[in-house]
């Protein structure tokens, strides 16, 4: 592949709902551009962009793939993204690297939640966008309904560029609204001019008026000509349209049937003609030499800098850092400074990736996308520059994972392999987290949803040949007391020679501080317990609070006062007093009205208004307390509630089911509260075997 200047590059993310036809569209683009000699299909598992074993098996995209297409004199870097919500991090990385987006809408399914999420992602990054309506070859698909729904949601910005032509329900061609001409397909991708049917005229006039108004509003001269009834030329309409698409005031709608290669050439022409090249986009970083703003703006004449927007760590492919050049020209064998990690590394060879295939290139100009192999210490989000001009760019804003599952390694010998495999997967996927929860003796995988975690486990097996089992996470309950108790505990043992003797009298009561396991005080007078045994008593307390006598959960909020006891000048020892304290704690704790505390989280559920009733009803069933509702900037409603953490298991699936995928949630730990009697009883029964017995 030849080297492309910045003005001849287009970076386009393909976004949309899962199953809308994104990968099929990209496959058609690749075929028409000559990358492939046959048209692959998702069903057959032979597309360029879905090359991962899990993608082939499940028949949907899991990872973002880069497919560079040479179209005319331009290079179009297509970023094919997953549409399923569990893999939203991949779409977010692609949007951060793109300069424009094609939002794919299934003509059959219509505008879906994923369509709206794709729009929101474009809004976040101010991406110019085009809607492409697929499945036009299906007889009962209504392009008009899709357009009207989009106009209802997003207003006058929505401007169709084409209209379908049908005969006896069959899709046979289209109307080019800009040129005001009809076109008939004579084979899969060739076409000829045809007359526009009279019945299409009302809608053609309506859609064309939207375009002409946008042209007229671009200058006073055009406005005068518009009111004078003059016609604008195709060149004038196209030029104004390109400006309006670039600033987001117009969002074109195109359509076709990628499986039949119809409408795809036109879309590629529109991408090159209407989408801006990177140099027309702003990009700023922080110059670490003087802490001033560095306006990179994809200028090839400025000092070289780049960001890593994605990492591939495949045991078969190797490690590749996918980067976008923000300024300058990066060449093979350059030495780049990783500003984020504070290390220098030699680039070696530069590559362009097409799915899982790599092609070596000598250099990459500002705005282009490429890859570097085995870049030491490099991670997704890192900034690359030179030591002389260390520029750092902000991190990519990715969704946080809130769905957790406990995992256990099936073969104990594979513990290290599992840890290494998860670390490599985490370097690829920043929306997964692996947590070692030592307090509850469990290892957790956090993901965006259940499917995300299932795919992580499947990748462990496929790539690294290790197996883990998933289960419901343990909840971090705590134990405490509500009343006071006073106990007398004596540990006495004779076994020939020196015996063991420790005797303590202690009071236990709530300390009022649930952040600390215990508070220890001593009020011993007269030396009934020598001072040198006080540390042993505290050690006994420290041991006791690790696993409480009620349900073997950690203890919090207990005040222990040693006020009396006795000792033996020969048989007393630290171990004896420690054991006596452990016995005293168990007895005193159980006599002081012990209770189980459960963690309460602050939950924020963001949903469209029509789902708030369902969400609140569901939260009530989960023992939640709804605190209020507030509108957010995007017109959605945020339901704020406090919910026991144990009731949130499986909430991701429930919320998606209630809202059709439109709802999102986030939570954070708030505090501990006393668990209801039924929850406490269940936990005590389930964990009876974990209660350790201290023999006297």
Steps between C-alpha positions, in 0.01 A plus 500: 500500500634842407559785743211750516520868585268635769257660254445164331414311818153437646453327836147364532345303786214272399253507789150371568282246677613137517386310192431812293748389230819692578743217424309408184528861383875507570541171314321648197727806514808276512378296203416801285837662576684187387636387836324166465405293199191353662225638721526349848203461731449508876303175482787318329755650740733620224483881521812716522408676821350213705807278518506408870391142579229626735368739233483220244332266750247753631442670161531858624781750552681508832804711413550816296686422177679738268441450127687757285336545161656677201224686320603718209792708623401463862558260787195433715586342837181316590461413869245219522358501854286256700138600550420291806502709817738269689779605264435874512864566592607392151258748340622774736863439401405513132303823540799659678722415201250587225433832330150405382249218529255296297205397718348185355124451544324179407210590272320193628547567874490880472654747744610308810664577832842433351426766236439756773813393690703537181359852454588586860855375446530721191373795702761433770784522246331753267524257209343584163274209413294334227215254555502196272177298486562134411274210397334696219475175302238372748153559358321645802775738612384862527781750446252783550412380852869491597554854369191633677607337828847655468348841425269464799799428724763734356304767315581689182864386506386173339522531121445198272731497196325205336158340470434137405318403182276192521293313245246245622670525840845422357792737547636584157670838529512837673451873456805721545344801675804725445499436124121461485543188284382140510737202475420135425733214593581287197705253703620487857696826493466651154217742422336709229281810497124448522193722535370601844148357559227760556399350836847580641478872417336619829768347720777591257391864514487490879846346540655719230362810671698413815822490296428820311417688822834396650678621186311830508587564864874471429530850350294814423562457127358146509207619710413768240523246220285254697221757549530603137421142403840428343633145488827411671749291304596152619853629573364782716270267694782249555746768618257645753394153607863408574536809722173430679584134557837602639349742755218258584213724391398239241498122551440324165306175470604247233376149435570177320546126522863415586438128454417582136770774481229760434553852634850422631695676223286809552568489874876479439476797263304693764758412769780641285294796380321611816710387797791723606861392486679495839665841447157663532458355849642645821735299723679646799741354754721618783864583425683364803805723445308816589150371601347702218232382260636340184261538206586195295195528270634216285760730344775296331745792529494505883710278732394138484251368755242223516255323729444126547125446472496119508722207592492151350670236717434176318729198559489422126513854357727643770466840663407795282440856613252673270579868481370816343759757399402837649777708347813464289606193304598179680752283314638150536788477749399826672575516871185614676456612859203355685399810696245315712741225611816715491699255285662516157458224244605439142205460269658250263255423220176687436193312385153554365254241632217359294304277736769264630735546205788748514671688217826684557512872412801737515319787672170629630391862454305706752140378523574150373447179694759223522657248735829431674601152616647416842525859622647463850279604792241654266136490605172625358465874562876568509642802320805468275724790400869592498716573801555853367123566470322278756129549429240320708139455393205430727390141566211339314174524697376142530195349667562353846418135570247436778409135438713259702538122516717288722743268324692192611782332309396145407854357508708630789815464290357764261478783755799688355385442140155636583651810662723562196213441258267738684775764513544478121125515440477802733771677298278456192172582670496791744134440585585181688652489848646215699473549877654292776251544783717377788245607763249248363755247371381521140624607157263708286469589133315826434348562158234713330256208508467123532577439132817706531622283789402180315708610200798576726481145642466354148805694383699365796417148386555558126816708519673383815353149547396562859156464654323687777157450655266792562266541794307764694732731697501493877365815659719680754270470804628619836413407860453733796318525834217723623516451878752459781634181656734411784691170494745309713725268295764268632731276297667235712687192379728253677706256300797418719774752569395858433126544442307780330309762697329818382205674660325815376189691596376718214212725403379525140281776356443684169785742423287716266769485226421249227818592310717329764479133602552564868614744765702355790527659842631373835387601847700247702593610852723333752693296244243220480609466135862607449559765229724268302188289419297795363646456145402132512143599589491741204640230270214277609255777409667560164473129422138479613368788287631340177224239513205580726314240710161573337562408134881512462496848343747772606397691814471882519401755760585314823653657810679255730606600852730281709426591861614202707633144498772295659825332414727218616865588561615176329226380265384833350620583148414723205338207322280425805375859528445519124291180511304624805423822307379307195265301726384818674432672169289217366291480815472876552414566134217248497358642826499860370216462244715425192369613160604466139573815300456509124665743255270766355590668169397832347348406165450735205278365220482708181193425288253665263196645682261227392693236696531677836188332644625152411845576639367630832264204536787261441722683752228467764500124445875506558452667841618828352409850617441745217641838604395705200508561126694767313523580127844479342653703215396254230130512588499172690400451864738390774330293771700517822456226757667311781496124455656204688796382294384137512182599312695635201621164373361460147377861492667573166284242321185607686550866413563423134190283491286774657631778275583319178867577563442874543585506872844538657601479863790574730548454871743559783523377857307719744501337845407194704152444639346227715377214284137384533435200723433264209826594325692458826341162569583376149863613525546347847361167376706500181823579681455284811782272388742794486466585868818383669470339838740604776546213740542579862 
